[in-house]
Amino acid sequence: MATARLYLNENFVNLDKTTQLQSIYNAKQIIDDTIQLIRNISHSLMPPTLKNFGLESAVNDLFQKISGSGSMNASSRFHDYRERLKAENELIIFRVIQELVNNILKHSNASFIHLTQNTSGHRFFIRLHHDGRGITQADFEKLNKSNVGLGLKNIQSRLKILQGKIFFEKDMSQTYYKVTIELIREEDDKQA
């Protein structure tokens, strides 16, 4: 924006018509680029699908994009998501899911990832299963105390805001890793 302002400074009126038009064009281009950048940042902060249609749609969209890339089979299924959470809570949960998925894509060498959502009373669960390399709860605790694992620390701090918990485990068959996010869904947390 400062560069656009340079094109339209106080000397602008003293310039010949052609130079004025070129300055206006250059300033407009910079403003258009800035608007697009702000729009992209805004969409990154609150993806339009999440804002307009909720967590289920945003997660399904994310997983369709992953599957569409051809690098991994990704699927999601929401069982009990009839009433949306508050928008800020949905955003936190979505960011946690994104971070977990990014970690799986980056570190696990998995061939598939599957997400399920369900509720039990006032408890709200998100579970991610994958067949790659993963971590257990002991690994998570160790990484949380070390200088590495910044993404895991971000997950922990985001879930703390929602008074949520996260659990990492290898399933009983020792074939898959499972990550479980558990939140208490209070009546006050439901969107009116």
PASE-676880 format. One record per residue: z, y, x of N, C-alpha, C, O in turn; residue in one letter. Coordinates in pm, whole numbers, padded with zeros to 5 digits, always signed. Layout:
! residues N
ZYXZYXZYXZYXA
...
END
This chain:
! residues 192
+00000-00119+00083+00000+00000+00000+00000+00126+00088-00063+00226+00054M
+00071+00119+00201+00074+00233+00291-00066+00261+00345-00104+00377+00365A
-00143+00156+00369-00280+00174+00418-00367+00238+00310-00449+00324+00340T
-00350+00196+00185-00424+00257+00075-00393+00405+00066-00481+00487+00044A
-00266+00438+00085-00226+00579+00079-00292+00659+00191-00324+00776+00172R
-00313+00597+00308-00381+00668+00418-00523+00710+00379-00569+00818+00416L
-00590+00623+00302-00726+00657+00258-00726+00774+00160-00828+00843+00146Y
-00614+00797+00094-00607+00901-00008-00511+01013+00032-00446+01073-00054L
-00501+01042+00161-00406+01143+00210-00451+01285+00176-00554+01306+00112N
-00373+01381+00220-00400+01521+00186-00533+01573+00240-00585+01672+00189E
-00589+01510+00343-00718+01553+00396-00835+01503+00312-00950+01539+00336N
-00806+01420+00214-00907+01359+00128-00998+01464+00065-01120+01446+00061F
-00940+01575+00015-01019+01679-00053-01113+01751+00042-01211+01811-00002V
-01085+01746+00172-01169+01815+00270-01286+01729+00319-01371+01776+00395N
-01290+01603+00276-01395+01512+00322-01522+01531+00239-01517+01578+00125L
-01638+01494+00299-01762+01501+00222-01762+01393+00114-01684+01297+00121D
-01848+01409+00015-01851+01323-00103-01867+01175-00067-01797+01090-00124K
-01955+01141+00025-01978+01002+00064-01852+00941+00126-01816+00828+00095T
-01787+01016+00213-01664+00968+00278-01552+00954+00175-01471+00861+00183T
-01546+01046+00078-01445+01036-00029-01467+00908-00110-01372+00834-00137Q
-01592+00882-00148-01622+00761-00225-01587+00635-00146-01534+00539-00203L
-01617+00635-00016-01583+00520+00068-01431+00502+00077-01382+00390+00076Q
-01359+00612+00087-01212+00608+00093-01154+00553-00037-01061+00472-00036S
-01210+00599-00150-01165+00549-00280-01192+00399-00291-01106+00322-00336I
-01312+00357-00250-01347+00215-00254-01251+00132-00168-01202+00028-00211Y
-01225+00178-00045-01135+00107+00047-00993+00098-00012-00929-00007-00006N
-00945+00209-00068-00811+00211-00127-00805+00115-00246-00707+00043-00264A
-00912+00115-00329-00917+00024-00444-00914-00121-00400-00844-00202-00461K
-00988-00155-00296-00989-00292-00244-00848-00334-00199-00804-00444-00228Q
-00781-00246-00129-00645-00276-00081-00550-00294-00200-00467-00385-00200I
-00563-00208-00300-00478-00218-00420-00507-00349-00494-00414-00416-00538I
-00635-00385-00509-00672-00511-00575-00614-00631-00499-00561-00724-00560D
-00626-00629-00366-00571-00738-00285-00419-00746-00301-00363-00855-00308D
-00354-00630-00306-00208-00626-00321-00167-00680-00458-00069-00754-00468T
-00240-00644-00561-00211-00696-00696-00221-00848-00697-00135-00915-00752I
-00327-00902-00635-00345-01048-00630-00231-01113-00553-00181-01218-00593Q
-00191-01053-00443-00080-01107-00362+00050-01107-00443+00124-01205-00441L
+00077-00999-00512+00199-00990-00595+00193-01093-00707+00294-01156-00738I
+00076-01110-00767+00061-01210-00873+00090-01350-00819+00158-01430-00883R
+00037-01380-00698+00061-01511-00637+00209-01531-00607+00263-01639-00631N
+00274-01429-00556+00418-01438-00528+00495-01459-00657+00586-01541-00663I
+00460-01384-00759+00526-01395-00889+00511-01536-00946+00608-01592-00998S
+00391-01593-00936+00368-01728-00986+00447-01830-00905+00492-01931-00958H
+00463-01803-00776+00542-01893-00692+00689-01887-00729+00758-01988-00727S
+00737-01768-00763+00877-01754-00800+00906-01822-00934+01006-01891-00948L
+00820-01803-01030+00834-01865-01162+00695-01911-01205+00620-01835-01265M
+00662-02036-01174+00529-02084-01210+00502-02064-01360+00590-02088-01442P
+00381-02019-01395+00350-01992-01537+00372-02112-01628+00419-02096-01741P
+00340-02232-01580+00360-02351-01663+00507-02370-01694+00543-02405-01807T
+00593-02347-01595+00737-02359-01616+00786-02254-01715+00862-02284-01807L
+00741-02132-01695+00785-02022-01782+00740-02044-01927+00819-02026-02020K
+00614-02082-01945+00557-02090-02080+00586-02222-02151+00602-02224-02273N
+00592-02332-02077+00600-02463-02142+00722-02545-02103+00751-02647-02167F
+00794-02503-01999+00917-02571-01966+00908-02668-01849+00802-02690-01791G
+01022-02725-01819+01039-02813-01703+00948-02936-01711+00884-02971-01612L
+00943-03000-01825+00861-03121-01838+00716-03094-01803+00656-03168-01726E
+00659-02989-01859+00518-02955-01832+00496-02918-01686+00396-02958-01626S
+00589-02843-01629+00575-02800-01489+00581-02921-01395+00503-02929-01300A
+00673-03013-01421+00684-03134-01338+00560-03221-01355+00505-03270-01257V
+00516-03239-01480+00395-03319-01503+00275-03258-01431+00194-03330-01373N
+00264-03126-01434+00156-03055-01365+00164-03079-01214+00062-03109-01150D
+00284-03067-01157+00304-03091-01014+00262-03233-00977+00192-03253-00878L
+00305-03331-01055+00275-03470-01024+00127-03503-01044+00072-03585-00971F
+00062-03439-01141-00083-03458-01159-00159-03405-01038-00258-03465-00994Q
-00114-03292-00984-00179-03235-00865-00162-03328-00745-00255-03347-00667K
-00043-03386-00730-00019-03478-00619-00109-03600-00634-00173-03640-00537I
-00114-03659-00753-00200-03775-00776-00347-03740-00757-00424-03818-00702S
-00384-03621-00802-00522-03575-00791-00568-03560-00647-00688-03566-00619G
-00473-03539-00555-00510-03523-00413-00554-03655-00353-00620-03657-00249S
-00518-03767-00418-00557-03898-00367-00468-03952-00257-00488-04065-00213G
-00370-03875-00213-00284-03920-00103-00168-04007-00150-00112-04083-00072S
-00133-03997-00279-00020-04072-00330-00032-04084-00481-00084-03994-00548M
+00015-04194-00534+00022-04212-00679+00152-04149-00725+00260-04192-00684N
+00145-04048-00810+00265-03978-00858+00264-03977-01010+00163-03946-01072A
+00378-04010-01068+00389-04009-01214+00527-03960-01255+00622-03969-01178S
+00536-03909-01376+00665-03861-01427+00674-03892-01575+00574-03898-01646S
+00797-03913-01619+00819-03943-01760+00952-03883-01804+01057-03914-01749R
+00944-03798-01903+01064-03737-01962+01096-03811-02090+01012-03819-02180F
+01218-03864-02099+01256-03943-02215+01332-03862-02320+01310-03879-02440H
+01421-03774-02275+01513-03706-02368+01514-03554-02347+01621-03494-02340D
+01399-03494-02338+01397-03350-02311+01345-03277-02434+01234-03223-02433Y
+01426-03274-02539+01383-03213-02664+01414-03065-02670+01338-02988-02729R
+01524-03024-02609+01562-02882-02606+01561-02833-02462+01623-02894-02375E
+01492-02724-02438+01483-02669-02304+01617-02614-02258+01699-02569-02339R
+01638-02620-02127+01754-02555-02067+01722-02407-02053+01610-02365-02078L
+01821-02328-02013+01796-02187-01984+01688-02178-01877+01679-02265-01789K
+01606-02075-01884+01493-02060-01791+01538-02063-01646+01473-02126-01562A
+01649-01995-01614+01694-01992-01474+01742-02130-01428+01729-02162-01310E
+01796-02211-01520+01838-02347-01484+01717-02439-01465+01716-02522-01374N
+01616-02422-01550+01493-02499-01533+01428-02467-01398+01377-02556-01331E
+01431-02340-01361+01371-02301-01233+01446-02365-01117+01383-02414-01023L
+01578-02366-01122+01656-02429-01014+01623-02577-01005+01599-02629-00897I
+01622-02645-01119+01592-02789-01119+01450-02813-01067+01428-02906-00990I
+01355-02730-01109+01217-02745-01063+01208-02727-00912+01138-02803-00844F
+01278-02628-00858+01276-02604-00712+01339-02722-00637+01292-02759-00530R
+01444-02781-00693+01506-02899-00630+01406-03014-00630+01389-03082-00529V
+01340-03036-00743+01240-03143-00751+01129-03118-00650+01087-03210-00580I
+01080-02994-00642+00975-02961-00545+01019-02993-00403+00943-03051-00326Q
+01142-02955-00368+01192-02979-00233+01202-03129-00205+01163-03175-00098E
+01253-03205-00301+01262-03350-00284+01123-03412-00268+01102-03497-00181L
+01030-03369-00352+00894-03422-00345+00830-03385-00211+00763-03467-00149V
+00849-03261-00167+00795-03220-00037+00852-03306+00075+00778-03346+00166N
+00982-03335+00071+01043-03420+00172+00983-03560+00169+00956-03619+00274N
+00961-03614+00049+00902-03747+00036+00759-03747+00091+00720-03837+00165I
+00682-03645+00055+00543-03635+00104+00539-03622+00256+00453-03680+00322L
+00631-03546+00310+00631-03513+00453+00687-03625+00540+00634-03652+00647K
+00794-03691+00495+00868-03780+00583+00864-03928+00547+00895-04012+00633H
+00828-03965+00424+00853-04102+00381+00736-04199+00402+00757-04320+00414S
+00615-04147+00406+00496-04233+00413+00489-04326+00290+00445-04440+00301N
+00532-04276+00176+00533-04353+00052+00393-04363-00006+00308-04277+00020A
+00369-04469-00084+00240-04481-00153+00252-04436-00299+00152-04407-00364S
+00377-04430-00350+00396-04380-00486+00530-04309-00497+00623-04331-00419F
+00536-04222-00597+00660-04155-00634+00661-04148-00786+00561-04114-00849I
+00775-04180-00844+00787-04178-00990+00914-04103-01027+01020-04128-00970H
+00904-04011-01122+01019-03934-01169+01046-03970-01314+00954-03979-01396L
+01174-03990-01345+01214-04008-01484+01325-03910-01517+01403-03871-01430T
+01331-03872-01642+01437-03786-01692+01498-03853-01812+01427-03909-01896Q
+01631-03848-01821+01698-03893-01943+01835-03827-01953+01881-03762-01859N
+01897-03844-02066+02031-03790-02088+02122-03900-02138+02077-04001-02194T
+02249-03879-02117+02352-03969-02169+02469-03880-02209+02543-03833-02123S
+02485-03858-02338+02587-03763-02384+02552-03624-02334+02443-03573-02360G
+02645-03563-02263+02621-03429-02206+02569-03436-02063+02556-03333-01996H
+02539-03556-02015+02489-03571-01878+02337-03577-01879+02276-03649-01958R
+02279-03502-01788+02133-03486-01775+02094-03545-01640+02150-03507-01538F
+01999-03637-01638+01960-03705-01515+01811-03686-01485+01727-03689-01574F
+01783-03667-01357+01647-03674-01304+01654-03779-01193+01741-03772-01107I
+01563-03875-01197+01560-03978-01092+01420-03985-01031+01319-03988-01102R
+01418-03986-00899+01293-04002-00825+01298-04136-00753+01396-04165-00684L
+01196-04217-00768+01184-04344-00698+01060-04335-00609+00959-04277-00648H
+01070-04392-00489+00952-04400-00403+00964-04522-00312+01073-04575-00293H
+00852-04565-00257+00850-04686-00176+00836-04658-00026+00797-04746+00050D
+00866-04536+00015+00855-04503+00157+00990-04508+00226+01087-04565+00175G
+00995-04446+00345+01122-04434+00416+01205-04328+00345+01153-04225+00304R
+01333-04354+00332+01420-04260+00262+01556-04253+00328+01576-04303+00439G
+01647-04189+00258+01782-04178+00310+01882-04229+00207+01853-04237+00088I
+01999-04264+00257+02109-04306+00171+02206-04189+00159+02188-04085+00222T
+02309-04207+00078+02408-04101+00060+02478-04070+00193+02506-03954+00222Q
+02506-04172+00273+02570-04151+00403+02481-04067+00494+02529-03977+00563A
+02350-04096+00493+02255-04016+00572+02255-03872+00525+02255-03779+00606D
+02255-03852+00392+02255-03719+00334+02379-03641+00378+02369-03525+00417F
+02495-03704+00370+02620-03637+00410+02615-03598+00558+02657-03489+00596E
+02562-03688+00641+02551-03661+00785+02456-03543+00811+02488-03453+00889K
+02340-03544+00745+02241-03437+00763+02296-03303+00712+02266-03198+00769L
+02374-03308+00606+02431-03185+00549+02529-03119+00644+02549-02997+00637N
+02591-03197+00732+02688-03143+00827+02624-03104+00959+02689-03041+01043K
+02497-03140+00978+02430-03110+01104+02348-02981+01094+02347-02915+00991S
+02281-02949+01203+02197-02829+01207+02056-02855+01156+01975-02763+01144N
+02025-02981+01125+01893-03013+01071+01906-03035+00921+02016-03031+00866V
+01795-03059+00855+01799-03085+00711+01819-02961+00628+01894-02963+00530G
+01753-02851+00665+01767-02725+00591+01725-02742+00445+01789-02687+00355L
+01618-02818+00420+01573-02842+00283+01680-02911+00200+01700-02878+00083G
+01749-03009+00261+01857-03079+00190+01974-02986+00163+02039-02996+00058L
+02001-02895+00256+02108-02797+00234+02071-02703+00119+02157-02665+00039K
+01944-02665+00111+01897-02581+00000+01915-02653-00134+01955-02593-00233N
+01883-02781-00135+01900-02861-00256+02047-02861-00297+02080-02837-00413I
+02135-02888-00200+02278-02893-00227+02328-02760-00283+02403-02759-00381Q
+02288-02649-00222+02336-02519-00269+02280-02483-00407+02349-02422-00487S
+02156-02522-00434+02099-02496-00567+02172-02576-00674+02204-02525-00781R
+02200-02702-00643+02269-02786-00742+02413-02740-00762+02469-02756-00871L
+02473-02683-00659+02610-02632-00671+02616-02521-00777+02715-02510-00850K
+02511-02440-00785+02503-02334-00886+02513-02393-01026+02575-02334-01115I
+02451-02509-01046+02450-02575-01176+02565-02675-01191+02574-02746-01291L
+02653-02679-01092+02762-02777-01088+02706-02918-01098+02762-03005-01165Q
+02593-02940-01030+02527-03069-01032+02558-03152-00909+02617-03103-00812G
+02519-03276-00913+02539-03370-00803+02406-03436-00770+02315-03443-00853K
+02397-03484-00646+02278-03557-00605+02323-03682-00531+02418-03680-00453I
+02251-03792-00557+02284-03920-00495+02158-03982-00437+02053-03984-00502F
+02169-04032-00315+02058-04099-00247+02096-04245-00226+02206-04275-00180F
+02005-04335-00260+02037-04477-00242+01910-04560-00228+01801-04518-00267E
+01928-04678-00172+01821-04778-00168+01850-04873-00282+01964-04915-00300K
+01748-04908-00361+01776-04993-00477+01817-05134-00434+01802-05171-00318D
+01867-05209-00530+01924-05341-00499+01823-05437-00435+01861-05524-00357M
+01696-05420-00468+01594-05507-00409+01562-05467-00265+01489-05537-00195S
+01619-05353-00221+01594-05299-00086+01446-05265-00064+01399-05259+00049Q
+01374-05242-00174+01232-05212-00167+01203-05064-00188+01109-05010-00131T
+01286-04998-00270+01260-04860-00308+01381-04772-00276+01494-04819-00269Y
+01351-04644-00259+01458-04545-00248+01467-04470-00380+01366-04449-00448Y
+01587-04431-00415+01608-04361-00540+01695-04238-00513+01794-04245-00441K
+01654-04127-00571+01732-04003-00565+01768-03969-00709+01681-03962-00795V
+01897-03947-00734+01942-03914-00870+02007-03777-00869+02097-03749-00789T
+01961-03692-00959+02023-03561-00982+02097-03572-01113+02042-03616-01214I
+02223-03533-01111+02305-03540-01232+02364-03403-01261+02424-03339-01175E
+02345-03358-01385+02398-03231-01431+02477-03254-01558+02446-03344-01636L
+02578-03172-01579+02650-03174-01705+02582-03071-01793+02575-02953-01759I
+02533-03115-01905+02461-03027-01997+02556-02982-02106+02575-03051-02207R
+02614-02867-02085+02708-02810-02182+02629-02751-02298+02513-02715-02283E
+02693-02742-02412+02629-02679-02528+02589-02536-02497+02487-02487-02545E
+02670-02467-02415+02642-02327-02379+02517-02316-02292+02452-02211-02290D
+02481-02425-02219+02367-02419-02130+02235-02438-02201+02129-02413-02145D
+02240-02484-02326+02117-02502-02401+02060-02366-02440+02134-02272-02468K
+01929-02359-02442+01864-02236-02479+01879-02217-02629+01861-02311-02706Q
+01910-02096-02670+01930-02068-02813+01799-02071-02888+01797-02050-03009A
END
